[in-house]
Amino acid sequence: MLAFREHTTGLRLHYAGLTGSGEPTTDEHNNPLLSLTGNGPEVHLNVFGTGFLASASGQILTNHHVAEPWWQNDDLKEMLDQGLEPVMAEMTAYFPGVPHGIAVNTEKISFAADVAVVKGNVSELGIKQIALADGHRSAVSGGPVVLLGYPTALDAILARAGAETLQSIATATQGDPKQVMEELARHNLIRPITTQGHIGDVLPDKIVYDAQTTSGGSGGPLFNNEGKVIGINFAMVREFGGSNFAIPVGYGKSLLKP
């Protein structure tokens, strides 16, 4: 969850005010009115991505652009040009089978690739780290791969829930994304989507493959036929479904070292 503050004063961006029904007040074009000194709630932007547990100490591998969603993000450029800077207000990780989210914080960010490590306390969750492949020969052109992730994030999770459950969640949360995630976790509905494909090419800094994904799947683990992670999904070519890209897992392993 992102918030925004003014670079010089540190004041955070708020909605200018709320209507009687609790909605943000708007201008003549129906755009919410924002202010650094408004008395409405703080402006938050919810961002989703994928990651996976890579060590018993709670280190989670994901992308730099997931850990810091403003990194190389043209959509936020207008706000940044107005003297605002994004800050991570809150970061929460959810795991399949765990009935609640856990707080995580960014531990390390790679300067060489779109990879980051975030960390949280997983000691009581009973989940196991994922095995990481060794060496460059673990990824071979033409070899089969399996990709796990949460493409389209909340939308895909909700689309797989039953109508009765959706109504229950909507009533309990009033549509607040954080509360929706907590309810989905409580109902054991947070499960990744699995896609299969093959490696098209192996380059020093990326693996090209055709297992499908989209926004929200960033940071997902790419497995070889031995069930070990060979890459961390980070990008796609929207015009051509045959090309998605993963950072070789070696870049992530280097961040896990003390």
BELMO-V338431 format. One line per field, one symbol per residue. burial: + if it has 16 or more other C-alpha atoms within 10 Angstrom, else -. A space follows every 10 residues. Layout:
BEGIN
burial = ???
END
This chain:
BEGIN
burial = ++++++---- -+++++++-- ---+++---- -+++++-+-+ -+++--++++ +++++--+++ ++++++++++ ---------+ ---+++++-- +-+++-++++ ++-+++-++- --++++++++ -+-------+ -++----+++ ---+++++++ +-++-+++-- -----+--+- ---------+ +++++-+-++ ++----++++ ++---+++++ ++++++++++ ++++---+++ ++++++---- -+++++++++ +++-++--
END
